[in-house]
Amino acid sequence: MNFRPTMLTAAALTIAVVALSQSTTQKGPVFTKDGDLVLPSGYRNWVFLGGPITPNGLNDGKALFPEFHNVYVELDNFRYYQKNGKFPEGTVLVKELVLTQVGPHPDGSLDSASGRGYFPSTLNGLDVMVKDSKRFGDTHNWGFFTFGHQAPPYKSVANVMSAGECASCHIAGVAKTDMVWVQYYPALTAKID
Amino acid sequence: MNFRPTMLTAAALTIAVVALSQSTTQKGPVFTKDGDLVLPSGYRNWVFLGGPITPNGLNDGKALFPEFHNVYVELDNFRYYQKNGKFPEGTVLVKELVLTQVGPHPDGSLDSASGRGYFPSTLNGLDVMVKDSKRFGDTHNWGFFTFGHQAPPYKSVANVMSAGECASCHIAGVAKTDMVWVQYYPALTAKID
């Protein structure tokens, strides 16, 4: 079949180029040749799963993860979980820590127009989980990394944590739910988009 | 110029179709002919700005917004704010309320492997702000809507709240920062993506 390029074809090509230029955010994990993990990029535009909070004020000033832990996952992997009840190979979960505004109450909470509670202040660290059964089969298919518990800039690469540092807690608590505390992430199982 | 459809053209068309099917999320607010706001769609894939928490346990069991208030904005409007320090016309901010797991402490907090604190349980409501200087000039260019403070499904449309219900608190507290509690949303001003 011979045909002339139509406006429709030109428009389709334009849309394709625009679509490609908009999807420059990283897909999946990037490892160095030594097996270290490169700091994930683009997670600000990933799906937010939930933000549990373990305030220093409720943990003798020494919370393991002060204070909000905001967890993000790429949209494709979010949709896969909604459909299959588990995460696919190559899934990256980012947990960004965010400090709270300093409040006057003994528990560190603050009074605001919306009520007494905890309110985010500044970014303060980044941890990552990667699902890769070949690399991390010994720790239930997930590898754990920290890019520092401090304000940005975060570390640019991180080596995998030992099983005793992170995986052991996930194995003890959530081995049956693909190593993720899915009970704290209602969007994964909500009957809405 | 005559030519046959090539694999490249076919691939471009395929990508265009995929791109279109992936970008079905709404851009900007949708109003009915009566001026009511249609429930925003696609916000699960918007940028998460922050999730302040005002637990019932710290508010005599009657928090105004129990308990996490997770706030989302579209990526384009997020980038606009980062560049210009204000939101553009047509910005939609979604605030989804999420209840916490029931904990044994008097303040409602729970002990978990990561420490004592508050952990999300189920979705429980949706409020929305829309910036539109023509429609909402009387309330500093923003209109306020609630799609219900209950589990999904949320209301499908909502009419604008009176100035005394929502706007007055924002005018009193954050009129100077485009009516938004930007001090609780560190991603807006962080020097990282």
Interface residues (C-beta under 8 A of the other chain):
Chain A: M1 N2 F3 R4 P5 T9 A12 L13 I15 A16 V18 A19 L20 S41 G42 R44 N45 V47 F48 G50 G51 P52 I53 T54 P55 L58 N59 A63 L64 F65 F68 H69 N70 Y72 L75 F78 V98 Q101 D107 S109 S112 A113 S114 G115 R116 G117 Y118 F119 P120 S121 T122 L123 P152 P153 Y154 C169 A172 G173 Q183 Y184 Y185 P186 A187 A190 K191 I192 D193
Chain B: M1 N2 F3 R4 P5 T9 A12 L13 I15 A16 V18 A19 L20 Q22 S23 S41 G42 R44 N45 V47 F48 G50 G51 P52 I53 T54 P55 L58 N59 A63 L64 F65 E67 F68 H69 N70 Y72 L75 F78 V98 Q101 D107 S109 S112 A113 S114 G115 R116 G117 Y118 F119 P120 S121 T122 L123 P152 P153 Y154 C169 A172 G173 Q183 Y184 Y185 P186 A187 A190 K191 I192 D193
